[in-house]
Amino acid sequence: MGEKTTSGARVELLLLRRLEERRWEALARPGKKCPPGTGLRFGDGRLLAEIEGVGQGGVRLVRFQYHGIFEEVLSQLGEVPLPPYIHEKLADPARYQTVYAAQDGSVAAPTAGLHFTQEFLAALEARGVLTAALTLHVGLGTFRPVKADNLADHVMHAESYSIPAQAAQTVNVAKARGGRLIAVGTTSCRALEACGAEGHLRPGAGWTNIFIYPGYTFRLVDGLVTNFHLPESTLLMLVSALAGRDNVLRAYREAVAEGYRFFSFGDAMLIT
């Protein structure tokens, strides 16, 4: 949280994507009061910012001024971004991160993976389950509701992914042996499907705007571990594409009736 250099009014920035060393894409709140030219101050001036422009969807182009290493300044002055339905700061920010996380970049945690511990992963390995790590940085478009009357008209914002050669090899060997590929989270599922062909995963890194909704034919993924998602979200549509809309609606009615928890720290289900 910072303030305007002119009025002292409070402003919050959510960093989305680094464009250059000192330039970022970000969301500002309140956005309407942050037009181009707005100056911002954080931490008694240790971090300064200027709104340079406004892009698609109200995304602000921000240039920062600071001394030292940006990540260190950010860790001292910033906070872990949390969904609006979480009203208290986390006592331990590590709770909102998976045990196998390795890279910064997502605008939110891949919450299905929060259920996994090192002990659980070791138990899976002991049972002969192979695991492979890949990355898809969750982007803003994941959380924006679908408002188009025709699903084909909805445009997903691109998200960056990285699939190491070792991960691709593990997946391809397992598939060749007749094994099932279970994605942990919709983020992993999107990365796998973006780089998958029938029974084969190609390594590499890049950007994808893949939008998976009912009618989609899955190329690689056989099952999914996922949390319960918001209505009208692209995440719920992905789940419906894999499990079938009627099955998903029936599962959600059961979850509500039984008091299951939804969203970031909610319960997860296994879809096969």
C-alpha positions as CSV (number, residue, x, y, z in Angstrom):
1,M,0.0,0.0,0.0
2,G,1.3,3.4,-0.9
3,E,0.1,7.0,-1.4
4,K,-0.1,9.7,-4.0
5,T,2.8,12.1,-3.9
6,T,0.5,15.0,-4.4
7,S,-2.4,14.4,-2.1
8,G,-1.4,11.5,0.2
9,A,-4.4,9.5,-0.9
10,R,-4.0,5.8,-0.4
11,V,-3.3,3.6,-3.5
12,E,-2.7,-0.1,-3.8
13,L,-0.7,-1.7,-6.6
14,L,-0.9,-5.3,-7.6
15,L,2.2,-6.2,-9.7
16,L,1.3,-8.5,-12.7
17,R,4.3,-8.7,-15.0
18,R,7.7,-7.3,-15.4
19,L,8.3,-5.6,-18.7
20,E,11.8,-4.2,-18.2
21,E,14.2,-3.6,-15.3
22,R,12.0,-0.9,-13.8
23,R,8.8,-1.1,-15.7
24,W,5.8,-3.3,-14.7
25,E,2.3,-4.0,-15.6
26,A,0.1,-3.6,-12.5
27,L,-3.4,-3.1,-11.3
28,A,-4.1,0.1,-9.3
29,R,-6.8,0.5,-6.7
30,P,-8.6,2.9,-7.0
31,G,-7.8,2.7,-10.7
32,K,-10.0,5.6,-11.8
33,K,-8.0,7.9,-9.6
34,C,-4.6,6.8,-11.1
35,P,-4.4,8.3,-14.6
36,P,-1.1,8.6,-16.5
37,G,1.2,10.9,-14.8
38,T,0.2,9.9,-11.2
39,G,3.1,9.7,-8.8
40,L,3.2,7.2,-6.0
41,R,5.3,6.8,-2.9
42,F,5.8,3.7,-0.8
43,G,7.7,3.3,2.5
44,D,8.5,7.0,3.1
45,G,9.8,7.3,-0.4
46,R,12.1,4.3,-0.4
47,L,10.1,3.2,-3.5
48,L,8.7,5.7,-6.0
49,A,6.5,5.0,-9.0
50,E,4.8,6.8,-11.8
51,I,1.8,5.7,-13.9
52,E,3.0,5.9,-17.5
53,G,-0.1,4.6,-19.3
54,V,-3.2,2.5,-19.2
55,G,-3.5,-0.7,-21.2
56,Q,-6.2,-3.2,-22.0
57,G,-8.5,-4.0,-19.1
58,G,-7.3,-1.1,-17.1
59,V,-3.8,-2.5,-16.6
60,R,-1.4,0.3,-15.6
61,L,2.1,0.7,-17.0
62,V,4.2,1.6,-14.0
63,R,7.9,2.8,-13.8
64,F,9.6,2.4,-10.4
65,Q,12.5,4.3,-8.9
66,Y,14.5,2.7,-6.1
67,H,18.0,2.0,-4.7
68,G,19.3,-1.5,-4.4
69,I,17.7,-4.7,-5.5
70,F,14.0,-4.4,-6.4
71,E,13.0,-7.8,-5.0
72,E,14.6,-7.0,-1.6
73,V,12.8,-3.6,-1.5
74,L,9.6,-5.3,-2.5
75,S,9.8,-7.9,0.2
76,Q,10.3,-5.2,2.8
77,L,7.5,-2.9,1.7
78,G,5.1,-5.2,0.0
79,E,2.7,-8.0,1.0
80,V,1.6,-11.3,-0.4
81,P,-1.4,-10.6,-2.6
82,L,-4.5,-12.3,-1.3
83,P,-8.0,-12.8,-2.8
84,P,-10.6,-10.2,-1.5
85,Y,-12.4,-12.9,0.5
86,I,-9.4,-13.3,2.8
87,H,-9.7,-10.4,5.2
88,E,-6.7,-11.0,7.5
89,K,-3.0,-10.9,6.8
90,L,-1.3,-14.3,6.8
91,A,0.6,-15.0,9.9
92,D,2.9,-17.2,7.8
93,P,3.1,-16.2,4.1
94,A,4.5,-19.6,3.3
95,R,1.1,-21.0,3.9
96,Y,0.0,-19.4,0.6
97,Q,2.7,-21.2,-1.4
98,T,3.2,-24.8,-2.5
99,V,6.0,-26.8,-1.0
100,Y,7.5,-27.4,-4.5
101,A,7.4,-23.7,-5.7
102,A,10.6,-22.6,-7.3
103,Q,9.9,-19.4,-9.3
104,D,8.3,-16.0,-8.7
105,G,5.8,-14.8,-11.3
106,S,2.2,-15.8,-10.5
107,V,-0.4,-13.2,-9.5
108,A,-1.9,-15.8,-7.2
109,A,-1.1,-19.2,-5.7
110,P,-1.9,-22.4,-7.6
111,T,-4.2,-23.5,-4.7
112,A,-4.7,-27.1,-5.5
113,G,-1.1,-27.7,-4.7
114,L,-1.4,-26.2,-1.3
115,H,-2.8,-29.6,-0.2
116,F,0.5,-31.4,-1.0
117,T,3.2,-31.8,1.6
118,Q,6.7,-33.2,1.3
119,E,5.6,-36.2,3.3
120,F,2.6,-36.8,1.0
121,L,4.8,-36.5,-2.1
122,A,7.2,-39.0,-0.6
123,A,4.3,-41.4,0.0
124,L,3.3,-41.1,-3.6
125,E,6.8,-41.8,-4.7
126,A,7.0,-44.9,-2.5
127,R,3.9,-46.2,-4.2
128,G,5.5,-45.9,-7.6
129,V,3.9,-42.6,-8.6
130,L,6.1,-40.5,-10.8
131,T,6.1,-36.7,-10.4
132,A,7.2,-33.9,-12.7
133,A,7.4,-30.2,-12.0
134,L,6.5,-27.5,-14.5
135,T,5.4,-23.9,-14.3
136,L,2.5,-21.8,-15.5
137,H,2.4,-18.3,-13.9
138,V,-1.2,-17.6,-13.0
139,G,-2.4,-14.5,-14.8
140,L,-5.1,-11.9,-14.3
141,G,-7.4,-13.5,-17.0
142,T,-7.8,-16.6,-14.9
143,F,-10.0,-14.8,-12.4
144,R,-12.0,-12.6,-14.7
145,P,-15.5,-13.9,-15.2
146,V,-16.7,-14.8,-18.7
147,K,-19.2,-12.1,-19.8
148,A,-19.4,-13.0,-23.5
149,D,-22.6,-14.6,-24.7
150,N,-20.6,-17.0,-26.8
151,L,-17.7,-18.8,-25.0
152,A,-15.7,-18.7,-28.2
153,D,-15.7,-14.9,-28.1
154,H,-14.0,-14.8,-24.6
155,V,-10.4,-13.9,-24.8
156,M,-8.0,-15.3,-22.3
157,H,-5.0,-13.2,-21.2
158,A,-1.7,-14.9,-22.1
159,E,0.2,-16.6,-19.3
160,S,3.8,-17.7,-19.3
161,Y,4.8,-21.3,-18.9
162,S,8.0,-23.4,-18.6
163,I,8.2,-27.2,-19.1
164,P,11.7,-28.6,-18.4
165,A,13.0,-31.4,-20.6
166,Q,13.2,-33.7,-17.6
167,A,9.5,-33.1,-16.8
168,A,8.5,-33.8,-20.4
169,Q,10.5,-37.0,-20.5
170,T,8.9,-38.2,-17.3
171,V,5.4,-37.5,-18.6
172,N,6.2,-39.1,-22.0
173,V,7.6,-42.3,-20.5
174,A,4.6,-42.6,-18.2
175,K,2.2,-42.2,-21.0
176,A,4.1,-44.6,-23.3
177,R,3.8,-47.2,-20.5
178,G,0.0,-46.7,-20.3
179,G,0.0,-44.6,-17.2
180,R,-2.4,-41.8,-16.4
181,L,-1.4,-38.2,-16.2
182,I,-3.0,-36.4,-13.3
183,A,-2.5,-32.6,-13.3
184,V,-2.4,-30.9,-9.9
185,G,-4.4,-27.7,-10.4
186,T,-5.9,-26.0,-13.4
187,T,-2.6,-24.1,-13.9
188,S,-0.7,-27.3,-14.5
189,C,-3.5,-28.6,-16.7
190,R,-3.4,-25.5,-18.9
191,A,0.4,-25.8,-19.3
192,L,0.2,-29.5,-20.2
193,E,-2.6,-29.0,-22.7
194,A,-0.9,-26.0,-24.3
195,C,2.2,-28.1,-25.0
196,G,0.7,-31.5,-25.4
197,A,-0.2,-33.7,-28.4
198,E,-1.8,-37.1,-28.2
199,G,0.4,-39.0,-25.7
200,H,3.3,-36.6,-26.0
201,L,4.5,-33.5,-24.1
202,R,7.0,-31.2,-25.7
203,P,9.4,-29.2,-23.4
204,G,9.9,-25.5,-23.8
205,A,8.9,-22.1,-22.5
206,G,6.6,-19.4,-23.8
207,W,3.1,-17.9,-23.5
208,T,-0.3,-19.4,-23.9
209,N,-3.8,-18.1,-23.9
210,I,-5.4,-21.6,-24.1
211,F,-9.1,-21.5,-23.0
212,I,-10.5,-24.9,-22.1
213,Y,-14.3,-25.2,-21.9
214,P,-16.9,-27.9,-22.5
215,G,-16.4,-29.4,-25.9
216,Y,-12.6,-29.3,-25.7
217,T,-10.8,-32.6,-26.5
218,F,-8.0,-33.2,-24.0
219,R,-4.7,-34.0,-25.6
220,L,-2.7,-35.3,-22.6
221,V,-4.4,-34.9,-19.2
222,D,-6.3,-37.9,-17.8
223,G,-7.3,-36.5,-14.4
224,L,-7.2,-33.4,-12.2
225,V,-6.8,-32.4,-8.6
226,T,-8.5,-29.1,-8.2
227,N,-10.3,-26.9,-5.6
228,F,-13.9,-25.8,-5.9
229,H,-14.1,-22.6,-8.1
230,L,-16.3,-19.6,-8.5
231,P,-19.4,-19.7,-10.8
232,E,-18.9,-18.3,-14.3
233,S,-15.2,-18.6,-14.0
234,T,-12.9,-20.0,-16.6
235,L,-11.6,-22.5,-14.0
236,L,-15.0,-24.0,-13.5
237,M,-15.4,-24.3,-17.3
238,L,-12.1,-26.2,-17.5
239,V,-13.2,-28.6,-14.8
240,S,-16.6,-29.0,-16.6
241,A,-14.7,-29.8,-19.8
242,L,-12.9,-32.7,-18.1
243,A,-15.6,-34.0,-15.8
244,G,-18.8,-33.1,-17.7
245,R,-21.0,-30.2,-16.7
246,D,-23.8,-32.3,-15.1
247,N,-21.3,-34.2,-13.0
248,V,-19.6,-31.0,-11.8
249,L,-22.9,-29.3,-10.9
250,R,-23.9,-32.5,-9.0
251,A,-20.6,-32.5,-7.2
252,Y,-21.0,-28.8,-6.3
253,R,-24.4,-29.4,-4.9
254,E,-23.0,-32.1,-2.7
255,A,-20.1,-29.9,-1.6
256,V,-22.5,-27.1,-0.5
257,A,-24.8,-29.6,1.3
258,E,-21.9,-31.1,3.2
259,G,-20.2,-27.9,4.1
260,Y,-17.1,-28.2,2.0
261,R,-14.8,-25.2,1.9
262,F,-14.4,-23.3,-1.4
263,F,-11.7,-21.1,-2.9
264,S,-8.0,-20.7,-1.9
265,F,-7.8,-22.6,1.4
266,G,-10.8,-24.8,0.5
267,D,-11.1,-28.5,-0.1
268,A,-9.9,-30.3,-3.2
269,M,-11.4,-33.0,-5.3
270,L,-9.8,-35.6,-7.6
271,I,-11.4,-36.0,-11.0
272,T,-10.6,-39.1,-13.1
